[in-house]
Every structure is written in C-alpha cells, then in structure tokens.
Amino acid sequence: MEEKQPEQELPPFVKTWKQFYRLLILWLAFLIALFYAFTKYFE
C-alpha cells in the first residue's frame, strides 16, 4: 500500500499546507466581513 504525499492533495495554486490554511482563514474573514456589511446595509 502506497503512502500518499500531502502535497498531492493540495490545490494546484498552493505550495504548502501552511499557505493553504492561511488562505482559508483570509477567505473566511473576508466572507464574514462581507456578510456583516451586507446585513448592516439592509438594516
């Protein structure tokens, strides 16, 4: 049974898991800010 390399499971635009998690956190923070602004605008 062959062991999979973690790098193979990453999306092609990401080099390391650290970079992947950093992008994920930034994306989630962006979405939270977007939804917050959306709800404030339509209050």
C-alpha positions as CSV (number, residue, x, y, z in Angstrom):
1,M,0.0,0.0,0.0
2,E,1.5,3.3,-1.1
3,E,1.6,6.3,1.2
4,K,0.1,9.5,-0.3
5,Q,2.2,12.7,-0.2
6,P,0.2,15.5,1.4
7,E,1.4,17.9,-1.3
8,Q,-0.6,15.9,-3.9
9,E,-3.8,16.5,-2.1
10,L,-3.4,20.3,-2.1
11,P,-5.0,22.5,-4.7
12,P,-2.6,23.4,-7.6
13,F,-2.2,27.1,-6.6
14,V,-1.0,26.3,-3.1
15,K,2.6,25.1,-2.3
16,T,2.3,24.2,1.4
17,W,-0.4,23.3,4.0
18,K,0.6,26.4,6.0
19,Q,-0.2,28.6,3.0
20,F,-3.4,26.7,2.4
21,Y,-4.6,27.3,5.9
22,R,-3.6,31.0,5.7
23,L,-5.6,31.4,2.5
24,L,-8.6,29.6,4.1
25,I,-8.6,31.9,7.2
26,L,-8.3,35.0,5.0
27,W,-11.2,33.8,2.8
28,L,-13.4,33.1,5.8
29,A,-12.6,36.5,7.3
30,F,-13.4,38.1,4.0
31,L,-16.8,36.3,3.9
32,I,-17.6,37.3,7.4
33,A,-16.9,41.0,6.7
34,L,-18.9,40.8,3.5
35,F,-22.0,39.3,5.2
36,Y,-21.6,41.8,8.1
37,A,-21.5,44.7,5.7
38,F,-24.5,43.2,3.8
39,T,-26.6,43.0,6.9
40,K,-25.6,46.5,8.0
41,Y,-26.5,47.9,4.6
42,F,-30.0,46.4,4.6
43,E,-30.7,47.1,8.3
